Amino acid sequence: MDLLQKNDTIRIIAPARKILIEELKYSVQLLKNLDYHVEFGKNLFGQYYQFSGTDKERILDFQEALDDKKVKAIWCAKGGYGSIRVIDHLDFSTFALHPKWICGYSDMTVFHVCINTVIHCPSIHATMPGSIQGGEMDINSFNTLMEILQKGKISYSIPAHPLNRKGKTTGILCGGNLSVLYALNGSVTELQTENKILFIEDLDEYLYHIDRMMICLKRAGKLNKLAALIVGGMTDMHDNIVPYGKTAEEIIMEHVSEYDYPVCFGFPAGHIPDNRALIMGGYGKLDVNSENVTLQMTAI
C-alpha cells in the first residue's frame, strides 16, 4: 500500500446515497490545497431515487476506480444505504495486485470488511467528503485521514470512560458500523474477529435493535475471542414508550461482561463531529487504563 505523495490522484465516488456537487466543494479544495489531483467518478452526481445512480452505474464507478492504476486512493463521498447492493458485483483481482486506499465509514463498512478479510488489505475508516463543510471538527477529522494516507500510521490518546474495562493488547483492527456488520453476518464477506480488535459504532437505532445485533454477533461467535472491543459513537439512539432501561453502551457491556479482554467506550469515531480515522485491517496497540486510553495503529 503506497503512501500518498504530492500530485497523486484521489478519486471520489458515491457507492450509496446521492450527493450534490455543492456538498463536495470544501473537501475538494482541501485536497487541492495539499497538491492532490482530484477526480470524480463518471456517475458521481447521478440520481436514482435515494441512490447516486443505478446499481449498474455505481458498480461501474467503483470498478473503474479499483482498476485505474493512477488512482492512489478512493474516497467514498457519502454513506446512507446501497453498498451491500454492489459488493458482490465488484472484481477485486486488479486491486489485489495493485492495492490502494479505500476511505469512508458508515455504509462503507461493507467494503472495509471485504478487503480486510478476503484480500487482507488495510483500509481507512474515516470521514467522507459530504461530511466536511468547514467546521473545526470537520477539519480535524480530515487531518487524521490525511495523516494515515501520508504516513501509514497514527496514534490517539483519549480520556477514560466509566464503563471501560482495563487492559493492554495488540491485534488487527476490524469492524465498523454495527448495523452493517449485522447485515453481513453469514455472508461470504462476514466479519472475522478472532484475536482482533473490534470497533463498532452506530446511528439512529432503537436500543432494542442494539441488543438484538449484539446478541446476533455473540451467538455467531464474533465476541468471545476478541483481543479487545472499541466502541465509538452510539449516536441519536431511540427508545420506546416503555423504556428499555439501559443505554446503548450499557447494552454492549452486558453482552461482553463475561469476557476478560479490554473494552473502550466513547472512542471518537463514527457518526459524531470528532470522527477520527482508523486503519481497518492495520495493526493496533491498545492500552485501556484508569486515566486514559491510547491507541497506536500502523498499516501492515
C-alpha positions as CSV (number, residue, x, y, z in Angstrom):
1,M,0.0,0.0,0.0
2,D,1.7,3.2,-1.2
3,L,1.6,6.3,0.9
4,L,0.3,9.4,-0.8
5,Q,2.7,11.9,-2.4
6,K,2.0,15.3,-3.9
7,N,0.2,15.2,-7.3
8,D,-1.2,11.8,-6.6
9,T,-4.8,11.1,-7.7
10,I,-7.7,10.7,-5.4
11,R,-11.0,9.7,-6.9
12,I,-14.3,10.4,-5.3
13,I,-17.2,8.0,-5.9
14,A,-20.6,7.5,-4.3
15,P,-21.4,3.8,-3.9
16,A,-24.6,4.6,-1.9
17,R,-26.6,7.7,-1.4
18,K,-26.8,10.5,-3.9
19,I,-24.8,13.7,-3.4
20,L,-24.7,17.2,-4.8
21,I,-21.6,18.9,-6.1
22,E,-22.1,21.7,-3.7
23,E,-21.6,19.3,-0.8
24,L,-18.1,18.5,-2.1
25,K,-16.7,21.9,-2.7
26,Y,-14.9,22.3,0.7
27,S,-13.3,18.9,0.8
28,V,-12.2,19.1,-2.8
29,Q,-10.5,22.4,-2.1
30,L,-8.8,20.9,1.0
31,L,-7.3,18.2,-1.3
32,K,-6.2,20.7,-3.9
33,N,-4.5,22.8,-1.2
34,L,-2.4,19.7,-0.4
35,D,-1.5,19.4,-4.1
36,Y,-3.5,16.3,-4.8
37,H,-5.2,15.7,-8.1
38,V,-9.0,15.1,-7.6
39,E,-11.1,13.1,-10.0
40,F,-14.9,12.4,-9.9
41,G,-16.5,9.1,-10.8
42,K,-18.5,9.4,-14.0
43,N,-21.7,8.9,-12.3
44,L,-20.9,10.6,-9.0
45,F,-23.7,13.1,-9.3
46,G,-26.3,10.7,-10.7
47,Q,-29.6,10.1,-9.1
48,Y,-31.8,7.0,-8.9
49,Y,-34.3,7.7,-6.1
50,Q,-32.1,7.8,-3.0
51,F,-29.1,6.4,-4.7
52,S,-26.4,8.2,-6.7
53,G,-27.3,6.3,-9.8
54,T,-28.5,2.8,-10.6
55,D,-26.7,-0.2,-9.2
56,K,-25.0,-0.7,-12.6
57,E,-23.8,3.0,-12.6
58,R,-22.4,2.8,-9.1
59,I,-20.7,-0.5,-9.8
60,L,-19.1,1.0,-12.9
61,D,-17.7,3.9,-11.0
62,F,-16.3,1.7,-8.2
63,Q,-14.8,-0.8,-10.7
64,E,-13.1,1.9,-12.7
65,A,-11.6,3.4,-9.6
66,L,-10.4,-0.1,-8.5
67,D,-8.8,-0.8,-11.8
68,D,-7.2,2.6,-12.7
69,K,-3.6,2.3,-11.6
70,K,-3.1,6.1,-11.4
71,V,-5.7,6.3,-8.7
72,K,-3.9,6.1,-5.3
73,A,-6.9,6.5,-3.1
74,I,-10.7,6.0,-3.4
75,W,-12.7,8.4,-1.2
76,C,-16.3,7.5,-0.8
77,A,-18.5,10.6,-0.9
78,K,-21.4,9.7,1.4
79,G,-22.9,6.9,3.4
80,G,-26.6,6.1,3.6
81,Y,-27.5,2.8,2.0
82,G,-26.5,1.0,-1.1
83,S,-23.1,-0.6,-0.8
84,I,-24.3,-4.0,0.0
85,R,-26.2,-4.0,-3.3
86,V,-22.9,-3.6,-5.3
87,I,-20.3,-5.5,-3.3
88,D,-20.9,-8.9,-5.0
89,H,-20.6,-7.4,-8.5
90,L,-17.1,-5.9,-8.0
91,D,-14.0,-7.6,-9.2
92,F,-11.1,-7.0,-6.8
93,S,-8.5,-9.0,-8.8
94,T,-6.6,-6.0,-10.1
95,F,-7.0,-4.2,-6.8
96,A,-5.4,-7.2,-5.0
97,L,-2.3,-6.9,-7.3
98,H,-2.2,-3.1,-7.0
99,P,-3.9,-2.2,-3.8
100,K,-4.9,1.4,-3.0
101,W,-6.6,3.1,0.0
102,I,-10.4,2.9,0.2
103,C,-11.7,5.5,2.6
104,G,-15.1,6.1,4.3
105,Y,-17.3,5.0,7.1
106,S,-20.9,4.0,7.9
107,D,-22.3,2.1,4.9
108,M,-18.7,1.8,3.6
109,T,-18.2,-0.8,6.3
110,V,-19.3,-3.3,3.5
111,F,-16.1,-2.6,1.7
112,H,-13.8,-2.5,4.7
113,V,-14.9,-5.9,5.8
114,C,-14.5,-7.3,2.3
115,I,-11.0,-6.1,1.6
116,N,-9.7,-6.6,5.2
117,T,-10.9,-10.2,5.5
118,V,-10.9,-11.5,1.9
119,I,-8.0,-9.6,0.4
120,H,-6.2,-9.0,3.7
121,C,-5.5,-5.4,2.7
122,P,-5.9,-2.3,5.1
123,S,-8.4,0.5,4.5
124,I,-9.3,3.7,6.3
125,H,-12.5,4.2,8.4
126,A,-12.8,7.9,8.2
127,T,-14.8,11.0,7.5
128,M,-16.2,11.5,3.9
129,P,-16.3,14.5,1.6
130,G,-20.0,15.0,2.1
131,S,-19.4,15.4,5.9
132,I,-16.8,18.2,5.6
133,Q,-18.4,21.6,5.4
134,G,-15.7,23.7,7.1
135,G,-16.2,23.3,10.8
136,E,-13.3,22.8,13.2
137,M,-14.2,19.2,13.9
138,D,-14.6,18.6,10.1
139,I,-11.1,19.8,9.5
140,N,-9.6,17.8,12.4
141,S,-11.3,14.6,11.2
142,F,-10.0,15.3,7.7
143,N,-6.5,15.8,9.1
144,T,-6.5,12.4,10.7
145,L,-7.4,10.8,7.4
146,M,-4.6,12.7,5.7
147,E,-2.1,11.6,8.4
148,I,-2.8,8.0,7.7
149,L,-2.7,8.4,3.9
150,Q,0.7,10.2,4.1
151,K,2.4,8.3,6.9
152,G,0.6,5.0,7.2
153,K,0.3,5.3,10.9
154,I,-1.4,7.3,13.7
155,S,-1.9,7.3,17.4
156,Y,-4.5,8.7,19.8
157,S,-5.0,9.3,23.5
158,I,-8.5,9.9,24.9
159,P,-10.0,10.2,28.4
160,A,-11.1,7.1,30.2
161,H,-14.8,6.2,30.2
162,P,-16.6,4.9,33.4
163,L,-17.7,1.7,31.6
164,N,-14.2,0.8,30.3
165,R,-12.5,-2.5,31.2
166,K,-8.8,-2.0,31.7
167,G,-6.1,-4.0,29.9
168,K,-3.4,-3.9,27.2
169,T,-3.5,-5.8,24.0
170,T,-2.4,-5.9,20.3
171,G,-4.2,-7.1,17.2
172,I,-5.5,-6.3,13.8
173,L,-8.4,-3.8,13.7
174,C,-11.7,-4.8,12.2
175,G,-15.3,-3.7,12.2
176,G,-17.2,-0.5,11.5
177,N,-21.0,0.2,11.6
178,L,-22.8,-2.3,13.8
179,S,-25.9,-2.4,11.6
180,V,-23.8,-3.2,8.6
181,L,-21.8,-5.9,10.4
182,Y,-25.1,-7.4,11.5
183,A,-26.3,-7.4,7.8
184,L,-23.1,-9.1,6.6
185,N,-23.3,-11.9,9.2
186,G,-23.5,-15.3,7.5
187,S,-22.5,-14.0,4.1
188,V,-19.3,-14.7,2.1
189,T,-17.8,-11.5,3.4
190,E,-18.9,-11.8,7.0
191,L,-16.7,-10.3,9.8
192,Q,-13.8,-12.3,11.1
193,T,-12.9,-11.3,14.6
194,E,-10.7,-13.9,16.3
195,N,-7.8,-12.3,18.1
196,K,-8.7,-8.9,16.6
197,I,-9.6,-5.5,18.0
198,L,-13.2,-5.0,17.0
199,F,-14.5,-1.4,16.5
200,I,-18.2,-0.7,16.4
201,E,-20.4,2.4,16.1
202,D,-23.9,3.2,15.0
203,L,-26.5,5.9,14.4
204,D,-30.3,6.3,14.6
205,E,-31.1,2.9,16.1
206,Y,-33.6,1.7,18.7
207,L,-32.0,0.5,21.8
208,Y,-33.6,-2.9,21.4
209,H,-32.0,-3.1,17.9
210,I,-28.6,-2.7,19.5
211,D,-29.4,-5.5,21.9
212,R,-30.6,-7.8,19.1
213,M,-27.5,-7.1,17.0
214,M,-25.1,-7.7,19.8
215,I,-26.8,-11.0,20.6
216,C,-26.5,-11.9,16.9
217,L,-22.8,-11.3,17.0
218,K,-22.4,-13.1,20.2
219,R,-24.3,-16.2,19.0
220,A,-22.3,-16.2,15.8
221,G,-19.0,-16.4,17.9
222,K,-17.9,-12.9,17.0
223,L,-17.4,-11.6,20.5
224,N,-15.8,-14.4,22.5
225,K,-12.3,-14.5,21.1
226,L,-11.6,-10.7,20.6
227,A,-8.3,-9.1,21.5
228,A,-10.4,-6.0,22.5
229,L,-13.5,-4.1,21.8
230,I,-13.6,-0.4,21.0
231,V,-17.0,1.4,21.0
232,G,-17.3,4.6,19.1
233,G,-20.2,7.0,18.8
234,M,-23.6,5.4,19.5
235,T,-25.4,8.5,18.2
236,D,-29.1,9.5,18.3
237,M,-30.3,6.3,19.9
238,H,-34.1,5.9,20.2
239,D,-36.3,4.3,22.9
240,N,-39.8,3.0,23.0
241,I,-42.7,4.5,25.1
242,V,-41.8,1.8,27.6
243,P,-38.1,2.4,28.3
244,Y,-35.6,-0.3,27.5
245,G,-33.8,0.6,30.7
246,K,-30.2,0.7,29.5
247,T,-28.1,2.9,27.3
248,A,-26.5,1.6,24.2
249,E,-23.2,1.4,26.0
250,E,-24.7,-0.5,28.9
251,I,-26.3,-3.0,26.5
252,I,-23.0,-3.6,24.8
253,M,-21.1,-4.0,28.0
254,E,-23.7,-6.5,29.2
255,H,-23.0,-8.8,26.3
256,V,-19.3,-8.8,26.7
257,S,-19.3,-8.8,30.5
258,E,-18.3,-12.5,30.7
259,Y,-15.1,-12.0,28.7
260,D,-11.9,-10.5,30.0
261,Y,-10.4,-8.5,27.1
262,P,-10.1,-4.7,27.3
263,V,-13.1,-2.6,26.4
264,C,-13.1,1.0,25.5
265,F,-16.2,3.2,25.2
266,G,-16.5,6.7,23.9
267,F,-13.9,6.5,21.2
268,P,-14.1,9.5,18.9
269,A,-15.1,7.8,15.7
270,G,-18.4,7.3,13.9
271,H,-21.4,9.5,13.3
272,I,-20.0,12.3,15.5
273,P,-18.3,15.6,14.6
274,D,-15.0,14.3,16.0
275,N,-14.7,11.4,13.6
276,R,-11.1,10.3,13.8
277,A,-9.6,8.0,11.2
278,L,-8.9,4.3,12.0
279,I,-6.8,1.8,10.0
280,M,-9.0,-1.1,9.5
281,G,-7.0,-4.2,8.7
282,G,-4.0,-2.5,10.3
283,Y,-2.1,-3.4,13.4
284,G,-3.2,-1.8,16.6
285,K,-1.7,-1.5,20.1
286,L,-4.4,-0.6,22.7
287,D,-3.9,0.4,26.4
288,V,-7.0,1.0,28.4
289,N,-6.2,2.2,31.9
290,S,-7.8,4.2,34.7
291,E,-6.6,7.6,33.4
292,N,-6.9,7.3,29.6
293,V,-7.0,5.1,26.5
294,T,-4.1,5.1,24.0
295,L,-4.4,3.5,20.5
296,Q,-1.5,3.2,18.2
297,M,-2.1,2.0,14.6
298,T,0.0,1.2,11.6
299,A,-0.8,-0.2,8.2
300,I,0.7,-3.6,7.5
